[in-house]
Amino acid sequence: RSSDLHEINYSWIDDLGPAQTDGETESLGGAVGVQGSLFGWNVAAYASGSREFNARLLSNRVQTTYLAEALGARADIPTTDFSTARDGFFNPFGAPAANSATILAHIGSGYTSTEFESSVEAFNAKADGTLMELPGGPLRMAVGVDFRRERFETRGENFVSGTAPRIVAPVSYERDVSAVFVELRAPFVGSPNARPGLERLELSIAGRYEEHEGVGETTNPKFGVLYSPVPDLLLRGSYGTSFRAPALRELNTAYAIGPTFLNRNGTNVLSLIQYGGNPELKPETAESITSGFVWSPGALDGLRIEGNWFRIRFDDRIGNPVIQNLAGALNDPALVPFIRYVSPASNAEDRALVQALLDHPGNFNPAVFPATAYGVVVDNRFVNAAGVEVEGIDLSARYRFDWAGGQALIDGTVTRLLANDRSLTTAAPTEDLLGDPNFPSRWRGRAGTQWTRGPLTFGLSANYVSGGRDPVGGRRIDDWTTFDGQLRYDFGDADDLSLTVNVLNLANTEPPFYDSVQGVAFDAANTSALGRQMSLQLVKRW
């Protein structure tokens, strides 16, 4: 009877506590190579291999079929140890203590498990040497080849609904990548023919050709110039293009679907969110322009100051734009291309689409809501965004000098982003992302000092990340400053052994609060919640 049906908003935090995430990562890598001289050229070749395994388990999640059983909305499931006749029914209207630990453990037994395994095998060979003598010095050339084989495998299971885990069948992918490159450096003016106002003039040109199996091929050039008007000052500039093929993970991560409620103009809309890889991805390309200087004043030996300006334009940038504003996705004009509104109750085509998604093996919760209850389908898979343009300035200084019977070093770096503009589609307006969380901060800097005397080295440094503003709530996000320390002992040239103690975030400074849509209380792209970290490193050279 309709009078027996009740719809309520319910939070499980008091009953079950937060969902738990356990992760495991294993990495293994190695390389072997040879180098030498052949016909007056330097030659080198090496082979390398690496493997990485990642496993993630999300547990303490609501198992919706077991919830229906505990509510009495379906018959007892004979394959479980739970029985409503013995253990009782779940009461959503009472205090947490109104439900026994047995009931809550049964409801909270849902989990999702995923595993990823990737490997790379590579062979590289290169040679460099002198082609001929120019007035300013030797014309040098470098050539090389790269071969790489990449493998990726994913598998998993989820048990957040139904009476048995839903197994995601293992899927593996493999591709070969090959490349050749060549570079020329031409010193037209150097020490043999330097003159006042023209101490050095060097031009460089490089090219790289790559072929990615299943993706395509590309050729990318790079041009550079070095100019010294006086011995203490070097001016430099470069222009180049680059290419990044979609990673196997971005192309082939297992397809997954899950329901959630999203706000649209103040109303909650039941939404189906699509996750995973996208085999239709195109490569992303970039165009970069840089200019800068290096100043090493002869009057102050040990001082070096560098400055650089850069502008990089990315096209077809690969990413997950929806997840960056999932909570506001239905109200964000820039995300319109990834949103499809549906009316499955009245439109047969929409109903067929939603039902097909609900029946997909990657659906986390196939039986939670009927197909007619959904109002929107959101594509949160990897996609090619239209473009990103980043512009900024880097400054660094380093001064090394003798002090107190040892050698001291003072250094610092600072980066100021001037622009970070994004257009998700060619028709979307340009967004200014400067200062937004989950994107590079406006200011980032590091300053430190180091002192070495005999076998001992002491170091202390400060790190700074500027804050920003929450684009949803408008709340100010504070700046973050941390300090690191280092102590190293070298046992001497005879042993070629050193022992280092590193401490990150000495004061255990917490990251500034940010109410992120991912459910964590900090900006994970620019800060860390790990707190103080200590490491011990023993290095042996031979």
Secondary structure, DSSP 8 states (H G I E B T S, - for coil): -GGG--------HHHH-S-EEEEEEEEEEEEEEEEEEETTEEEEEEEEEEEEEEEEEEEEE--HHHHHHHHTSS---TTSS--HHHH----TTS-GGGS-HHHHHHHT-EEEEEEEEEEEEEEEEEEEEEEEEETTEEEEEEEEEEEEEEEEEEEEEEESSSSS-EEEEEEEEEEEEEEEEEEEEEEEESTTT-BTTBSEEEEEEEEEEEEETTTEEEEEEEEEEEEEEETTEEEEEEEEEEEE---HHHHHS--EEEEEEEEETTEEEEEEEEES--TT---EEEEEEEEEEEE--TTSTTEEEEEEEEEEEEEEEEE-TGGGGSTTGGG-GGGGGGEEE--TTT-HHHHHHHHHHHHSTTBS-TTSS-GGG--EEEE-S-EEEEEEEEEEEEEEEEEEEEETTEEEEEEEEEEEEEEEEEESSTTS--EE-TT-TTS--SEEEEEEEEEEETTEEEEEEEEEE--EE-TTT--EE--EEEEEEEEEEE--TTTTEEEEEEEESTT---------TTS-SS-TTT--S--SEEEEEEEE--
